[in-house]
């Protein structure tokens, strides 16, 4: 691909240098300098969303100016929306605008990016101004039941290339990933990677599930203090960490056997759980009531679940009869064409953040990628990777990119081979290429791992994993030697799962004996 012009680049978008200068000023509003040549009143919201997502980085010491900026920006955009301009340039403008802001202010947290992709019914109370992805005006862009679906920005090769272009071709004065960059240091808190992940003290210990393993623990989306964990005792606990002392808000009871997995909806008002009792349940987190019980289509143990990030009306589940199913939680029925078979029991699932690709891992050592049809919910099998024949794939985590230094779309995999594996996603069919591995102890337990949620402005980037040696490990994915950044000790059994809150000030870990430890980051 070297030497060829990529679709979506600044050079190929049809914009010359005069156009670039014409559109770079955020408050240009005269007829001679149209913002994006608007054609419909809703367009200004999408442009404002791009600015709003970066607004926290503007004038960090004077937040009142940020408020004034967004209000003025909104007013000007609304005025332009009434002008009746041709909308054909909107898509080019949105792409250019987002690239310029990313170039100037750097990347956002994965949580924020992930949240911005959602357009689900469950999330209908959230504002559409969070949307960064532009829409296709073609009626075919309407998904099932008339809901919009997002248009892909291109292949994973293009995404990796654009990630690099944004930071390798940065103009003078922009944020740079070096230890001497003033803006970078200010945004990162002027700490090293090791200092930032210097978790030391135990903030709290939850023991309501003692004697039964807690296979999953997870903070609510974009939340610092709301935590949930599921147990093989058949229950799910929703915990609140602030105000102190931390408390168990409610226990969700209804499953007749162990709960294998659960997931928060992006608006945190719903939890979906899967169980060894062959059912999936939908819970209202506000009162803990079960909204619906859905039996597995194959009457098999359900082992994992995940929400479709573009539409939380759809959930994917994996079962013990080697099948995955896309289920509409509003109707309780599986989606036509939304089922597929793996080589073994389905233990792990993960979507990429736009929801275009689904990866599934089984207990035979294989990871499959599926293309997800946004309009119909149909799954199309794409690729298969045998990580290690006969070794269970217990965890899959996807990230579009990790940090300014690790810009490739990536997949983090636990595979019961005493190693944590980091893969590069090389194309838009989910093909994987091993980037590196980290030594841990995992041969039989369903250990999980995560990417750190915040994009790092420091050199390096972290992943965190449990381990059968009863420790929690932090690894720097870019450090060639001595990759361990931190190691937490305190559990008395294999650590099965780990979860950060949204600002990385707290980390929760769970183990095979039912203990959940919340660790706090050491303050400077």
C-alpha positions as CSV (number, residue, x, y, z in Angstrom):
1,X,0.0,0.0,0.0
2,X,3.1,2.2,0.3
3,X,2.8,5.2,-2.1
4,X,-0.9,4.8,-2.7
5,X,-3.4,7.4,-1.7
6,X,-5.8,6.1,1.0
7,X,-9.4,6.9,1.0
8,X,-10.3,9.3,3.8
9,X,-6.9,11.0,4.0
10,X,-6.7,14.8,3.8
11,X,-5.1,14.5,0.4
12,X,-7.9,12.4,-1.1
13,X,-10.8,14.1,0.5
14,X,-11.0,16.8,-2.2
15,X,-9.8,19.6,0.0
16,X,-6.9,21.7,-1.2
17,X,-4.8,23.9,1.1
18,X,-7.1,26.9,0.5
19,X,-10.1,24.9,1.6
20,X,-8.2,23.8,4.7
21,X,-7.4,27.3,5.7
22,X,-11.0,28.4,4.9
23,X,-12.5,25.9,7.3
24,X,-10.0,25.8,10.1
25,X,-11.4,28.8,12.1
26,X,-14.0,27.5,14.5
27,X,-16.1,30.7,14.4
28,X,-16.1,31.4,10.7
29,X,-19.7,32.2,9.9
30,X,-19.9,34.7,7.0
31,X,-21.5,33.7,3.7
32,X,-18.0,33.8,2.1
33,X,-16.7,31.3,4.8
34,X,-19.5,28.8,5.3
35,X,-18.9,26.3,8.1
36,X,-19.9,23.2,6.2
37,X,-22.5,24.4,3.7
38,X,-25.5,23.1,5.7
39,X,-28.6,21.6,4.2
40,X,-30.7,20.5,7.1
41,X,-31.3,21.7,10.7
42,X,-30.0,18.5,12.4
43,X,-26.5,18.8,10.8
44,X,-25.2,21.4,13.2
45,X,-25.7,19.0,16.1
46,X,-23.2,16.5,14.6
47,X,-20.6,19.3,14.1
48,X,-21.2,20.6,17.6
49,X,-20.7,17.0,19.0
50,X,-17.1,17.0,17.6
51,X,-16.3,20.3,19.4
52,X,-18.1,19.3,22.6
53,X,-16.1,16.2,22.9
54,X,-12.8,18.2,22.9
55,X,-14.1,21.1,24.8
56,X,-12.7,20.0,28.2
57,X,-9.2,20.4,26.7
58,X,-9.7,24.1,25.9
59,X,-8.6,26.7,28.4
60,X,-8.1,24.1,31.2
61,X,-7.7,26.8,33.9
62,X,-10.7,28.8,32.8
63,X,-13.8,26.5,32.5
64,X,-16.2,29.4,32.1
65,X,-14.6,30.2,28.7
66,X,-15.3,26.6,27.6
67,X,-19.0,27.2,28.4
68,X,-19.0,30.5,26.5
69,X,-17.3,28.9,23.5
70,X,-19.8,26.0,23.2
71,X,-22.8,28.4,23.5
72,X,-21.4,30.7,20.9
73,X,-20.5,27.8,18.6
74,X,-24.0,26.3,19.0
75,X,-25.6,29.7,18.1
76,X,-23.5,30.1,15.0
77,X,-24.1,26.5,13.8
78,X,-27.8,26.9,14.4
79,X,-27.9,30.1,12.3
80,X,-26.0,28.4,9.5
81,X,-28.3,25.4,9.6
82,X,-31.2,27.8,8.5
83,X,-29.3,29.0,5.5
84,X,-30.3,26.1,3.2
85,X,-26.9,25.2,1.8
86,X,-26.1,22.1,-0.2
87,X,-25.4,19.3,2.4
88,X,-23.0,17.3,0.1
89,X,-19.9,18.7,1.8
90,X,-21.0,17.9,5.3
91,X,-19.3,14.5,5.4
92,X,-16.0,15.9,4.2
93,X,-16.2,18.7,6.7
94,X,-17.0,16.5,9.6
95,X,-14.1,14.3,8.8
96,X,-11.7,17.2,8.4
97,X,-13.0,18.9,11.6
98,X,-12.5,15.8,13.7
99,X,-9.0,15.3,12.3
100,X,-8.0,18.9,13.0
101,X,-9.3,18.7,16.6
102,X,-7.6,15.3,17.2
103,X,-4.4,16.8,15.7
104,X,-4.6,19.8,18.0
105,X,-5.8,18.2,21.3
106,X,-4.9,14.6,21.0
107,X,-7.0,11.4,21.5
108,X,-9.9,11.0,23.9
109,X,-10.5,8.2,26.3
110,X,-11.8,4.9,24.9
111,X,-14.8,5.1,27.2
112,X,-15.8,8.5,25.7
113,X,-15.2,7.2,22.1
114,X,-17.1,4.0,22.8
115,X,-20.1,5.9,24.4
116,X,-20.3,8.3,21.4
117,X,-20.9,5.5,18.9
118,X,-24.2,4.3,20.6
119,X,-27.5,5.2,19.1
120,X,-29.7,2.6,20.9
121,X,-33.2,2.8,22.2
122,X,-32.0,1.9,25.7
123,X,-29.9,5.0,25.5
124,X,-32.6,7.3,24.2
125,X,-32.4,9.6,27.2
126,X,-28.9,10.5,26.3
127,X,-28.2,13.5,24.0
128,X,-27.4,12.9,20.4
129,X,-24.8,15.6,20.6
130,X,-22.3,12.9,21.7
131,X,-22.4,11.5,18.2
132,X,-19.1,11.9,16.3
133,X,-19.7,9.5,13.5
134,X,-21.5,11.0,10.5
135,X,-24.6,9.4,9.0
136,X,-25.3,8.1,5.6
137,X,-28.2,10.0,4.0
138,X,-29.2,6.9,2.0
139,X,-32.5,5.3,3.4
140,X,-30.6,2.0,3.6
141,X,-28.8,3.5,6.5
142,X,-31.9,3.0,8.5
143,X,-31.5,-0.1,10.6
144,X,-34.2,-2.5,11.9
145,X,-37.3,-0.7,13.1
146,X,-36.1,2.6,11.5
147,X,-33.1,3.2,13.7
148,X,-30.0,4.8,12.2
149,X,-26.9,2.8,11.7
150,X,-23.4,4.3,11.5
151,X,-21.3,4.2,8.4
152,X,-17.9,2.6,8.8
153,X,-14.9,5.0,8.4
154,X,-13.1,2.4,6.4
155,X,-10.8,-0.6,7.0
156,X,-8.7,-1.3,10.0
157,X,-5.6,-0.7,7.8
158,X,-6.9,2.8,7.1
159,X,-7.7,3.4,10.8
160,X,-4.1,2.4,11.7
161,X,-2.8,4.6,9.0
162,X,-4.9,7.6,10.0
163,X,-4.0,7.2,13.6
164,X,-0.4,7.6,12.6
165,X,-1.0,10.5,10.2
166,X,-2.7,12.5,12.9
167,X,0.4,12.4,15.1
168,X,3.2,12.0,12.7
169,X,2.2,15.0,10.6
170,X,1.3,17.3,13.4
171,X,1.9,21.0,13.0
172,X,4.2,23.1,15.2
173,X,2.7,23.8,18.6
174,X,0.5,20.7,18.8
175,X,0.6,18.1,21.6
176,X,3.5,15.7,21.1
177,X,4.1,12.4,23.0
178,X,7.4,13.3,24.7
179,X,8.4,13.9,28.3
180,X,9.0,17.6,27.7
181,X,5.6,18.4,26.0
182,X,4.0,21.0,28.3
183,X,0.4,20.4,27.2
184,X,0.9,16.7,27.3
185,X,2.3,16.8,30.8
186,X,-0.5,19.1,32.0
187,X,-3.2,16.7,30.7
188,X,-1.5,13.6,32.0
189,X,-1.0,15.1,35.5
190,X,2.8,15.3,34.9
191,X,3.3,11.7,36.0
192,X,5.2,8.8,34.5
193,X,3.3,5.7,33.4
194,X,4.6,3.8,36.5
195,X,3.4,6.6,38.8
196,X,0.0,6.8,37.2
197,X,-0.6,3.1,37.8
198,X,0.9,3.0,41.3
199,X,-2.1,1.4,42.9
200,X,-1.1,0.5,46.5
201,X,-3.8,0.7,49.1
202,X,-7.1,-1.2,49.3
203,X,-10.0,1.1,49.2
204,X,-12.6,-1.5,50.1
205,X,-13.1,-5.3,50.2
206,X,-16.5,-6.8,49.3
207,X,-17.1,-10.3,50.6
208,X,-20.8,-10.9,50.1
209,X,-20.0,-13.7,47.6
210,X,-17.3,-15.5,49.6
211,X,-17.0,-19.2,48.9
212,X,-18.3,-18.9,45.3
213,X,-16.2,-17.6,42.5
214,X,-16.8,-14.1,41.1
215,X,-16.0,-14.5,37.4
216,X,-16.9,-10.9,36.4
217,X,-16.5,-7.5,38.0
218,X,-17.2,-4.2,36.1
219,X,-17.6,-0.5,36.8
220,X,-20.6,1.2,35.2
221,X,-19.9,3.1,32.0
222,X,-18.4,6.6,32.5
223,X,-18.9,6.2,36.3
224,X,-16.4,6.5,39.2
225,X,-18.3,4.8,42.0
226,X,-20.9,2.3,40.7
227,X,-19.7,-1.3,40.5
228,X,-21.3,-4.6,39.8
229,X,-20.1,-8.2,40.1
230,X,-21.7,-11.6,39.4
231,X,-21.1,-14.8,41.3
232,X,-21.5,-18.6,40.8
233,X,-23.9,-18.3,43.8
234,X,-26.5,-17.2,41.2
235,X,-26.7,-13.5,42.1
236,X,-25.4,-10.2,40.9
237,X,-24.4,-7.4,43.3
238,X,-24.6,-3.7,42.5
239,X,-22.3,-1.7,44.8
240,X,-21.7,2.0,45.5
241,X,-18.3,3.2,46.6
242,X,-19.2,6.8,47.5
243,X,-20.2,8.2,49.9
244,X,-18.2,6.1,52.3
245,X,-18.5,3.6,53.6
246,X,-19.1,1.6,50.4
247,X,-22.3,-0.4,50.4
248,X,-24.0,-3.1,48.4
249,X,-27.0,-1.2,47.0
250,X,-28.9,-4.3,45.9
251,X,-28.5,-7.9,45.0
252,X,-30.2,-9.2,41.8
253,X,-31.7,-12.6,42.5
254,X,-33.5,-14.9,40.1
255,X,-31.0,-17.2,38.4
256,X,-31.2,-20.8,39.7
257,X,-27.5,-21.5,38.9
258,X,-24.3,-19.5,38.8
259,X,-24.1,-16.3,36.8
260,X,-21.4,-16.6,34.2
261,X,-21.3,-13.1,32.8
262,X,-23.1,-9.8,32.7
263,X,-22.9,-6.4,30.9
264,X,-24.0,-2.8,31.6
265,X,-26.0,-1.0,29.0
266,X,-24.3,2.2,28.0
267,X,-26.8,4.3,29.9
268,X,-26.3,2.0,33.0
269,X,-30.1,1.6,33.5
270,X,-30.0,-2.1,32.4
271,X,-27.9,-5.1,33.2
272,X,-28.0,-8.2,31.0
273,X,-26.8,-11.4,32.6
274,X,-26.2,-15.0,31.4
275,X,-26.3,-18.1,33.6
276,X,-25.5,-21.8,33.8
277,X,-29.3,-22.2,34.2
278,X,-29.7,-21.7,30.4
279,X,-31.3,-18.3,30.7
280,X,-30.5,-14.7,30.1
281,X,-32.1,-12.0,32.3
282,X,-32.6,-8.3,31.8
283,X,-32.5,-6.3,35.0
284,X,-33.5,-2.7,35.9
285,X,-30.5,-1.4,37.9
286,X,-32.6,1.3,39.6
287,X,-34.7,-1.2,41.6
288,X,-33.1,-4.5,40.9
289,X,-36.2,-6.0,39.3
290,X,-36.0,-8.6,36.5
291,X,-37.6,-7.1,33.4
292,X,-37.5,-10.2,31.3
293,X,-36.2,-13.8,31.4
294,X,-35.1,-15.2,28.0
295,X,-34.3,-18.9,27.7
296,X,-31.4,-20.0,25.5
297,X,-32.6,-21.0,22.1
298,X,-30.6,-24.2,22.4
299,X,-31.6,-24.9,26.1
300,X,-27.8,-24.8,26.9
301,X,-25.7,-23.2,29.6
302,X,-25.1,-19.5,28.7
303,X,-21.5,-18.6,29.2
304,X,-20.9,-15.1,28.0
305,X,-22.7,-12.0,26.7
306,X,-22.1,-8.5,25.3
307,X,-24.2,-5.6,24.1
308,X,-24.0,-4.5,20.5
309,X,-22.4,-1.1,21.0
310,X,-24.4,0.7,18.2
311,X,-27.8,-0.7,19.4
312,X,-28.2,-1.8,23.0
313,X,-31.5,-3.4,22.0
314,X,-29.4,-6.3,20.7
315,X,-27.3,-8.6,22.9
316,X,-25.0,-11.4,21.7
317,X,-24.8,-14.5,23.9
318,X,-22.5,-17.6,23.7
319,X,-23.5,-21.0,25.0
320,X,-22.2,-24.5,25.8
321,X,-23.5,-26.0,22.5
322,X,-20.9,-24.0,20.5
323,X,-23.4,-21.4,19.3
324,X,-23.6,-17.6,19.4
325,X,-27.0,-15.9,19.1
326,X,-28.0,-12.3,18.6
327,X,-31.0,-11.6,20.8
328,X,-33.4,-8.7,20.7
329,X,-34.0,-8.0,24.4
330,X,-37.1,-6.0,23.7
331,X,-38.9,-9.0,22.1
332,X,-36.9,-11.8,23.8
333,X,-36.4,-13.4,20.4
334,X,-33.2,-14.3,18.5
335,X,-32.5,-12.3,15.4
336,X,-32.9,-14.1,12.0
337,X,-29.5,-14.7,10.6
338,X,-27.9,-13.8,13.9
339,X,-26.6,-17.2,14.9
340,X,-23.4,-19.1,14.1
341,X,-21.5,-22.1,15.3
342,X,-18.0,-22.3,16.7
343,X,-15.7,-25.3,17.2
344,X,-16.2,-25.4,21.0
345,X,-18.1,-23.9,24.0
346,X,-18.3,-20.1,23.5
347,X,-16.4,-18.5,26.5
348,X,-15.7,-14.9,25.4
349,X,-17.1,-12.2,23.1
350,X,-16.1,-8.7,22.2
351,X,-17.2,-6.1,19.6
352,X,-14.9,-3.4,18.1
353,X,-16.1,0.0,19.2
354,X,-18.1,0.8,16.0
355,X,-19.9,-2.6,16.3
356,X,-18.9,-3.8,12.9
357,X,-16.8,-6.8,13.9
358,X,-17.5,-9.3,16.6
359,X,-14.8,-11.7,17.9
360,X,-15.8,-14.9,19.7
361,X,-13.4,-17.3,21.6
362,X,-14.1,-21.0,22.5
363,X,-12.7,-23.7,24.7
364,X,-10.9,-25.3,21.7
365,X,-8.4,-22.5,21.3
366,X,-10.0,-20.7,18.4
367,X,-11.0,-17.0,17.9
368,X,-13.5,-16.3,15.2
369,X,-14.4,-12.9,13.7
370,X,-17.8,-12.1,12.4
371,X,-19.1,-9.2,10.4
372,X,-22.2,-7.7,11.9
373,X,-24.9,-6.2,9.7
374,X,-26.1,-3.1,11.4
375,X,-29.5,-3.0,9.6
376,X,-30.5,-6.7,10.2
377,X,-28.4,-8.0,13.0
378,X,-27.1,-10.8,10.7
379,X,-23.7,-12.4,11.4
380,X,-21.3,-13.4,8.7
381,X,-18.4,-15.5,9.6
382,X,-15.1,-13.9,8.4
383,X,-11.9,-15.3,9.9
384,X,-10.6,-18.0,12.3
385,X,-7.4,-18.0,14.3
386,X,-6.2,-21.0,16.2
387,X,-4.4,-19.4,19.2
388,X,-3.4,-22.8,20.7
389,X,-5.2,-26.0,20.0
390,X,-7.3,-27.1,23.0
391,X,-6.6,-24.0,25.1
392,X,-9.7,-22.1,26.3
393,X,-10.0,-18.5,25.1
394,X,-11.3,-17.0,28.4
395,X,-11.2,-13.3,27.6
396,X,-11.2,-11.0,24.5
397,X,-11.0,-7.2,24.7
398,X,-10.9,-4.9,21.7
399,X,-9.5,-1.4,21.3
400,X,-9.4,0.8,18.3
401,X,-6.0,2.0,19.5
402,X,-4.2,2.1,22.8
403,X,-2.1,5.3,23.0
404,X,-0.1,7.7,21.0
405,X,2.7,5.2,20.7
406,X,0.5,2.1,20.1
407,X,-1.8,3.2,17.3
408,X,-2.9,-0.1,15.7
409,X,-6.4,-1.5,16.4
410,X,-5.7,-4.2,18.9
411,X,-7.1,-7.3,20.6
412,X,-6.1,-8.5,24.1
413,X,-6.6,-12.3,24.7
414,X,-6.3,-14.7,27.6
415,X,-5.9,-18.2,26.4
416,X,-4.8,-20.6,29.2
417,X,-1.2,-20.9,27.9
418,X,0.4,-19.0,30.8
419,X,0.6,-15.9,28.6
420,X,-1.4,-12.7,27.9
421,X,-1.5,-12.1,24.2
422,X,-1.7,-8.8,22.4
423,X,-2.8,-8.9,18.7
424,X,-2.9,-6.3,16.0
425,X,-6.1,-6.2,13.9
426,X,-4.8,-6.0,10.3
427,X,-7.9,-5.7,8.2
428,X,-11.6,-5.0,8.2
429,X,-12.5,-8.7,8.5
430,X,-10.8,-9.0,11.9
431,X,-7.7,-10.8,10.8
432,X,-5.2,-10.9,13.8
433,X,-1.4,-10.7,13.9
434,X,0.4,-11.4,17.1
435,X,2.2,-8.3,18.4
436,X,3.6,-9.5,21.7
437,X,2.9,-11.7,24.8
438,X,3.3,-11.2,28.5
439,X,4.1,-14.0,31.0
440,X,1.3,-14.7,33.6
441,X,0.0,-17.8,35.3
442,X,-3.1,-19.1,33.6
443,X,-3.7,-22.8,32.7
444,X,-7.2,-23.6,33.7
445,X,-9.1,-20.6,35.3
446,X,-11.3,-18.2,33.3
447,X,-9.0,-15.2,33.8
448,X,-9.8,-11.9,32.1
449,X,-7.9,-8.8,31.1
450,X,-8.5,-5.2,30.1
451,X,-7.0,-2.2,28.3
452,X,-6.7,0.8,30.6
453,X,-9.6,3.1,29.7
454,X,-7.8,6.4,29.2
455,X,-5.7,7.1,26.2
456,X,-2.2,7.9,27.5
457,X,-0.3,11.1,26.8
458,X,2.8,9.5,28.4
459,X,5.2,7.3,26.7
460,X,3.8,3.7,26.9
461,X,0.4,2.2,27.4
462,X,-0.9,-0.3,29.9
463,X,-3.0,-3.5,30.0
464,X,-4.1,-5.2,33.2
465,X,-4.8,-8.8,33.9
466,X,-5.7,-11.3,36.6
467,X,-3.5,-14.3,37.2
468,X,-3.7,-17.7,38.8
469,X,-0.8,-16.8,41.2
470,X,-3.3,-14.5,43.1
471,X,-1.8,-11.3,41.7
472,X,-3.0,-8.5,39.5
473,X,-0.4,-7.4,36.8
474,X,0.0,-4.1,34.9
475,X,2.0,-4.4,31.7
476,X,3.4,-1.7,29.5
477,X,2.7,-2.9,26.0
478,X,5.5,-0.8,24.4
479,X,8.3,-1.6,26.9
480,X,10.7,-4.1,25.3
481,X,12.0,-5.5,28.6
482,X,10.7,-5.5,32.2
483,X,7.2,-4.8,31.0
484,X,5.6,-5.2,34.4
485,X,4.6,-1.7,35.6
486,X,2.9,-2.8,38.8
487,X,1.9,-6.0,40.7
488,X,-0.9,-6.1,43.3
489,X,-1.0,-8.8,46.0
490,X,-3.8,-9.4,48.4
491,X,-6.1,-12.1,47.0
492,X,-6.1,-15.6,48.4
493,X,-7.2,-17.3,45.2
494,X,-6.8,-17.0,41.4
495,X,-7.7,-13.4,40.2
496,X,-10.4,-13.9,37.6
497,X,-11.3,-10.3,36.5
498,X,-10.2,-6.7,36.7
499,X,-12.1,-3.4,36.0
500,X,-11.1,0.3,36.1
501,X,-13.5,3.1,36.8
502,X,-13.7,5.8,34.2
503,X,-10.9,8.0,35.5
504,X,-8.6,5.2,36.5
505,X,-8.6,6.3,40.2
506,X,-10.0,2.9,41.3
507,X,-9.4,-0.6,40.1
508,X,-11.6,-3.6,41.1
509,X,-10.5,-7.2,41.0
510,X,-12.3,-10.5,41.8
511,X,-11.1,-14.0,42.6
512,X,-12.1,-17.6,42.6
513,X,-13.1,-17.6,46.3
514,X,-15.6,-14.7,45.9
515,X,-13.6,-11.8,47.2
516,X,-13.7,-8.4,45.4
517,X,-11.0,-5.9,46.2
518,X,-11.2,-2.2,45.2
519,X,-7.7,-0.7,44.9
520,X,-7.0,3.0,45.0
521,X,-4.4,4.8,43.0
522,X,-1.6,6.3,45.1
523,X,-1.8,10.1,45.0
524,X,1.2,12.3,44.5
